[in-house]
Amino acid sequence: MPTAPRVDLRSDTVTTPTPEMREAMANAVVGDDVYGEDPTVNELQQTLACMTGFEAGLFMPSGSMTNQVAIAVHTRRGEEVICAEGSHIYEWELGMMATFSGVVPRFVPAPLGVPDPEQVRLAVRRSIHQSPTGLISLENTHNKAGGTVIPLEVMAQIRKVADDEGLPLHLDGARAFNAAAALDVPITEVCRPFHTVSICLSKGLGAPVGSVLVGSKQLIGQAHRYRKMMGGGMRQAGVLAAAALIALRDGPARLQDDHRRARHLAEALVNAGYDVNMASVQTNIVYATLPDAQRKVDAWAEKGVLGSALGPDAVRLVLHHQIDDEMLHRAIQVLTA
């Protein structure tokens, strides 16, 4: 009897290209993107810029690169970047803001991933005795907080802080489309308060590779230089952009199903005695607290269900479009046995 395929809940980055994506990749019209001559990349950049309400976009290999290019564009060496505690730009981007841009983070508390605008204001530094603030950066949804969503009014209030202080505001929007789906608003509303936004195409949207930084034509023009410095000029990248265009067309409509399944999974884990903060289960990510997390994850893997141990007592499980209801049911049977 054939073995059932494994259920991979490690991340929403594990999805593989659909047959339609593979066909689009095979037939993509390409050119040299470093010269700005790849028509498929240009289409992707302009499509996403229009969708998010910006003038221009720049395609890059990863969300870490789009975030770090944005930091480089907005800051000068020796400055601070205000960000919510647990932000991806600090936790998972290997100190690149210090290594490449010469800046350091200034954290603000962020219960459920949502910083208080007044705390952001108080974090701004102007004294000659301290590193000056160069940038405010938010993350929506907030990965480490559990895929939580920053409300529109909070983002608008933080934009007012940025305007009052004369500071740029960047969004790590790796899962911005998830935030839009959870808030039931167009993606433009999630992106509106920001000067630049990084949008990942290879997470919930399901593309195999890539992120796009969107912003004004002037800022994106500057970003080209930093992308090249980081090694992000991919030449005939239209084969990747073609798949990303399919993801951008089809992916947003599937996100509500991912969120529904995540909620169902979280409820099943709670019923089985797991410690899950249900208030944090707002999109497609579920965190559970349990002792000896790695041993538990290893045991699940032997039964065909993959998760991520993030620390000694935390497990992360992420839903995506290649997990259907039958696979979720099978996962729950393994996880709650």
SVG drawing of the C-alpha trace seen along z (x, -y; Angstrom):
<svg xmlns="http://www.w3.org/2000/svg" viewBox="-13 -67 42 69">
<polyline fill="none" stroke="black" stroke-width="0.4" points="0.0,0.0 1.5,-3.4 2.6,-5.6 0.6,-8.7 2.5,-11.9 4.0,-13.7 2.3,-16.7 4.8,-19.5 3.9,-22.2 7.3,-23.6 6.6,-26.8 4.5,-28.2 7.8,-28.4 7.8,-24.7 5.2,-24.8 6.3,-23.5 5.4,-25.1 2.0,-24.2 1.7,-22.7 0.4,-26.1 3.5,-27.8 5.8,-25.3 4.2,-25.9 4.5,-29.7 8.2,-29.3 8.9,-27.2 7.3,-29.7 8.5,-32.9 9.9,-35.7 13.1,-36.8 15.9,-39.4 18.7,-40.7 17.0,-42.1 20.2,-43.8 19.8,-46.0 16.0,-46.3 15.3,-44.3 13.4,-41.3 9.8,-41.9 8.3,-39.3 10.2,-40.7 9.1,-44.2 5.5,-43.0 5.7,-41.5 7.3,-44.6 4.7,-46.9 1.8,-44.6 2.6,-44.4 3.4,-48.1 0.0,-48.9 -1.7,-46.4 -0.1,-47.9 -0.5,-51.6 3.2,-52.4 5.0,-53.8 7.6,-51.1 8.9,-47.7 12.1,-45.7 12.3,-41.9 14.8,-40.2 15.6,-36.6 14.4,-36.8 12.5,-38.8 15.6,-39.2 17.2,-41.0 14.2,-43.3 14.2,-44.2 17.9,-44.9 17.9,-46.9 15.1,-49.0 17.1,-49.6 20.2,-50.6 18.1,-53.0 16.5,-54.7 19.4,-55.0 22.9,-56.2 25.6,-54.4 25.5,-54.8 21.7,-55.2 19.1,-53.1 16.1,-51.3 13.0,-51.2 11.3,-47.8 9.0,-45.6 10.5,-43.0 10.9,-39.7 11.1,-41.4 12.3,-39.2 14.8,-41.9 16.6,-41.3 15.8,-37.7 16.3,-35.9 18.4,-38.2 21.8,-37.4 22.8,-40.8 22.7,-42.2 21.5,-45.6 24.7,-46.1 27.0,-44.2 25.8,-46.0 24.2,-49.2 26.0,-49.9 22.8,-50.4 21.4,-48.8 17.9,-48.0 16.0,-49.8 13.3,-47.5 9.8,-48.5 7.4,-46.2 4.9,-44.5 2.3,-42.4 0.9,-40.0 3.2,-41.7 1.5,-45.1 3.6,-48.0 2.1,-50.9 2.4,-54.1 3.4,-56.1 6.1,-53.6 7.4,-54.1 7.4,-57.9 9.3,-57.5 11.9,-55.3 13.0,-58.1 16.5,-59.3 17.7,-62.9 20.3,-63.4 23.9,-64.1 24.9,-61.4 22.9,-58.6 22.7,-57.0 20.0,-59.0 16.9,-57.2 16.9,-56.7 14.0,-54.4 10.8,-52.9 10.1,-49.3 7.0,-47.2 6.1,-43.6 2.6,-42.6 1.9,-39.8 4.3,-39.3 5.9,-35.9 7.4,-35.4 4.2,-36.6 2.2,-33.9 1.3,-35.4 -0.6,-38.3 -2.0,-41.3 -1.4,-45.0 -4.7,-46.9 -5.0,-49.5 -5.5,-52.3 -2.3,-51.4 -0.3,-51.5 -1.9,-54.9 -1.0,-56.2 2.6,-55.0 2.8,-56.7 1.8,-60.0 4.7,-59.4 7.0,-59.0 5.7,-62.1 6.0,-64.2 9.6,-63.0 10.6,-63.3 11.3,-59.5 10.7,-57.0 8.4,-54.0 9.1,-50.5 6.9,-47.4 8.2,-43.9 5.2,-42.6 6.4,-39.0 2.8,-38.0 1.1,-41.3 -1.5,-39.5 -2.4,-37.4 -2.9,-40.5 -5.2,-41.9 -7.2,-38.7 -7.5,-38.7 -8.6,-42.3 -10.8,-41.8 -9.4,-44.8 -7.5,-45.3 -3.8,-45.0 -3.5,-48.7 -5.0,-49.5 -2.3,-47.4 0.5,-49.1 -0.9,-52.7 1.0,-54.1 4.4,-53.1 7.2,-54.6 8.5,-51.1 7.0,-47.6 8.7,-44.2 6.2,-41.6 7.2,-38.0 5.8,-35.9 7.2,-32.5 5.2,-32.2 1.4,-32.0 1.1,-33.1 3.0,-30.0 5.6,-31.2 8.9,-29.1 11.2,-32.1 11.3,-35.8 10.1,-39.0 9.4,-42.5 10.3,-45.8 7.8,-48.5 8.1,-52.3 8.5,-55.5 10.4,-55.6 13.2,-57.5 13.6,-55.0 13.4,-52.0 16.0,-53.6 18.4,-53.8 17.5,-50.2 18.8,-48.9 22.4,-49.8 22.0,-48.0 20.5,-44.9 23.5,-44.7 25.9,-45.1 24.2,-42.2 24.4,-40.0 20.7,-40.2 21.0,-40.8 19.6,-37.6 19.9,-38.3 17.2,-36.3 14.9,-36.1 11.7,-36.1 11.5,-32.3 11.0,-33.0 8.8,-36.1 6.4,-34.1 5.6,-31.7 5.3,-34.7 2.7,-36.3 0.6,-33.2 1.0,-33.2 0.0,-36.9 -3.1,-36.2 -4.3,-33.1 -2.7,-33.1 -4.6,-35.8 -8.0,-34.1 -6.7,-30.9 -5.4,-32.6 -8.7,-32.5 -8.7,-28.7 -5.2,-28.6 -6.4,-30.8 -9.5,-28.6 -7.3,-25.4 -4.9,-27.0 -7.7,-27.9 -9.0,-24.3 -5.6,-22.9 -5.1,-25.2 -8.4,-24.2 -7.6,-20.5 -4.2,-21.0 -5.9,-22.9 -8.4,-20.1 -5.6,-17.6 -4.0,-19.5 -1.4,-21.6 -0.6,-25.2 -1.7,-27.4 -2.4,-31.1 -5.6,-31.3 -5.5,-35.1 -2.3,-34.8 -3.9,-32.4 -5.1,-35.1 -3.7,-33.9 -1.9,-30.8 0.6,-30.2 0.2,-28.2 2.7,-28.2 2.4,-25.6 4.4,-25.5 5.5,-22.0 8.5,-20.5 11.3,-18.9 10.0,-20.3 12.7,-18.9 12.0,-15.3 8.3,-15.8 9.0,-17.2 11.3,-14.2 8.6,-11.8 6.0,-13.5 8.4,-13.3 8.7,-9.6 4.9,-9.5 5.0,-11.8 4.1,-15.1 6.8,-17.9 6.9,-20.8 9.5,-23.3 11.0,-23.3 11.9,-26.9 13.7,-26.7 13.5,-24.1 9.8,-24.4 8.2,-25.9 6.8,-24.4 5.6,-26.3 3.1,-24.8 2.3,-26.8 -0.6,-26.2 -0.4,-26.8 -2.3,-26.1 -0.8,-22.6 -2.3,-21.4 -5.9,-20.4 -8.6,-19.3 -7.7,-15.6 -4.0,-16.3 -4.9,-18.5 -7.1,-15.7 -4.2,-13.3 -1.8,-15.8 -4.2,-16.3 -4.4,-12.6 -0.6,-12.4 -0.1,-15.6 -2.7,-14.7 -2.1,-11.0"/>
</svg>
